[in-house]
Amino acid sequence: MTRIAHRTYQSRRTQYDRIRYALDGQDAMRENAALFLRRPEGLTTAEWENYVRGAPFYPVAESTTRAAVGLCFRKPPSFTVPPRLEPMLRRASYDGNSIEVLSEFLLREIVTVGRVCALLDFPVNEGQLDSLSVPHISTFLAEDIRDWKMGVVGGVKRLTMLRLCEFNEDLEDTGTEQHLVLELDPLLTIRRFHIKRGADGNAIESEVHDPILPTVKGAPLAYIPAIVFSPYNLSPDTEKPPLLDLVDTNIQHFQHSAELAHALWMSSMPTPVVTGSLTEDQKPRAIGPGTIWFLPQGATAQYLSAPSDAHASLRTAIQDTESRMNALGATMILSGQRRQETAETASMRYQNDTSMLLSSITMLEAGLRTLLSWAADWVQPGEVIVEFNRDLISSQIDHNLVKSLLAAVNAGALSRQSFIDALRKGEVIDRSTEDELDLIDEEGGGLSDTILRFPAQQE
């Protein structure tokens, strides 16, 4: 039997699916309600459909993801590559997106399912790199990273085999998958397979064309040009998805909300109850203004209704799950609110609150730097610099502090350069200190060397 999935793949796959459904929102959750909601006993198909239709699902996971990615891209990333590679920054991905758009997609996958693969590829001409083109990056979701192996190559542990599921529109409705297999054998060899399930459920694999041995500048590759990102490392081994706990709590909230909505619908309207010996003709047929009931002697009529605290336990359960979602970062990964606390406490809280995001940014930065460095080696070796924003909380300087700093400068207790540094860090200006001083000089602001002269010194 052909092995087409890593031993850890299937257990993680169910987690990925839950996260995808939650991120897709209410319609996706309702369409797959049988996976998430407990069906009350005795409901007909029509009643079950009404049960699902009345179940609200709040997009907590989606809003949290948007907040997290938005914080990371509060300031644009910076990319420096050799001139020959600059067109790749404008068209970095296989589908033509820029490096910034690709970066946002990769980060979104990292902070949600915690796994995404980026494969460096290039147009080829008879197996050789097309000298008129630049490489591009193909991406594969966590669900598409099927199998992998690590091995020691040149004394270093490296990825030696990677199996990816490729989208093939021609195979979409045939029950056949197309797999791309990259393997060091001992140099990079690329194969494609079609995978079908036999009658016994086992996978049947057939190679669709001859193996490809790509070369760059006439030499074969001794590595697999792919990076598997996670929030904590660049290893292909699976990690627990960062959003999983929040999604599971969001699903629990969905369950409780469905049960409460159903209970309210069942009990919100009081039900009339008549006791006594009534003939068929005496049974009430309608209720409301203008309707008179004639009941026989001894018969009683009353309303059956739920007590005022009938749904208290469900409401409490919903409040508990909402508190857990908030604790897990449901409102936002970071609140960004200023608090009355010491600088040390604020620093510790910041490090705790941002640890996953900062780690994800570090991995994204390192992975893209590696991909762009490989691309530079293929077309024009040179310096590659990738820098992402790590200042996740707005730290705009207070105007009173600006006045105090300016007073310190005029009193000779603070250098002019330190003052400009403080304005830049306080997000009053976004240029470097040197650029700001040069601009002041150009505008006739009274620079002498690198010293900014203030009114008190211009007498």
Beta strands, then each sheet from edge to edge (+ up, - down):
strand 1: 78-80
strand 2: 116-121
strand 3: 124-125
strand 4: 128-129
strand 5: 136-141
strand 6: 145-153
strand 7: 156-166
strand 8: 177-184
strand 9: 188-197
strand 10: 203-207
strand 11: 215-216
strand 12: 219-220
strand 13: 226-229
strand 14: 271-275
strand 15: 300-304
strand 16: 385-387
strand 17: 447-448
strand 18: 451-452
sheet 1: 1+ 16-
sheet 2: 5+ 2- 13+
sheet 3: 3+ 4-
sheet 4: 6+ 7- 8+ 9- 10+
sheet 5: 11+ 12-
sheet 6: 14+ 15-
sheet 7: 17+ 18-
end
